[in-house]
Amino acid sequence: MKERLKILRKTLGLSQKAFGEPLHLSGNGISNYEQGARPLTDRTISDICRVYNVSETWLRSGTGEMLTEGTSVDAELSALVAELINSDDEWLKNCIVRFLKLSPQSKEAFKSFLSELFENGKGA
């Protein structure tokens, strides 16, 4: 299981610290699990599967698909937010906070602007 934990973390593109953050585990704790110095508890396995949308069967035995359906956006968002929280990029953090504090109408206007910008950029 320790190897699959490491494979999962690397697939998500996370450091041990960033991977552990939403699980309330330290980078050293994740390192201990990956090295087999500590066994994963049932609760930690459950938390990993819930937070990162991982198949418990895959994590425990290596059977089946690593990620469960619906994983892509939720897991990627979780991983990227954890990475951002651990970064020193205060500008980006402030941009995201400001966006989230916008009124629903302002968010829609911004999303429309970005959609148009991305659509127009496809031909470039």
C-alpha positions, -999 to 999 in steps of 0.1 A, spaced: 0 0 0 29 23 7 39 23 -30 3 30 -42 2 60 -18 33 74 -34 20 67 -69 -12 85 -60 6 115 -46 29 118 -76 -1 113 -100 -17 143 -83 15 162 -86 17 170 -49 46 172 -24 42 152 8 34 183 27 7 195 2 -8 159 0 -10 157 38 -25 192 43 -62 184 36 -58 152 56 -44 171 86 -12 151 83 24 165 81 48 159 53 68 137 77 37 117 84 31 111 47 68 102 43 65 76 71 35 60 54 53 60 20 84 44 35 64 18 55 76 32 88 40 35 99 10 15 86 -19 34 72 -49 33 96 -84 26 84 -94 61 92 -64 76 72 -73 53 42 -109 65 44 -98 101 45 -74 97 15 -102 80 -5 -127 107 4 -105 138 -1 -88 126 -33 -116 104 -48 -95 73 -47 -109 38 -49 -103 21 -16 -100 -12 -33 -72 1 -55 -54 17 -25 -56 -14 -4 -50 -41 -31 -40 -24 -63 -71 -38 -80 -92 -17 -104 -89 20 -112 -70 44 -90 -94 72 -91 -132 70 -88 -156 86 -112 -160 123 -109 -124 126 -97 -109 148 -123 -121 182 -114 -126 177 -76 -93 159 -70 -74 183 -92 -90 213 -75 -82 199 -41 -47 192 -50 -42 227 -65 -57 244 -36 -35 225 -12 -5 235 -33 -16 271 -34 -21 273 4 14 260 9 29 285 -16 42 320 -11 21 334 -40 1 360 -21 -10 377 -53 -28 346 -66 -43 338 -32 -57 373 -30 -71 370 -66 -90 338 -58 -103 352 -25 -115 384 -42 -132 363 -69 -150 341 -44 -162 372 -26 -178 387 -57 -216 389 -61 -232 361 -81 -238 386 -110 -201 397 -110 -189 361 -110 -211 354 -140 -198 384 -158 -162 374 -151 -169 338 -162 -184 351 -195 -154 373 -200 -130 344 -195 -151 320 -217 -149 345 -245 -112 351 -240 -105 314 -240 -127 308 -271 -110 336 -290 -76 323 -280 -83 288 -296 -76 301 -331 -43 317 -322 
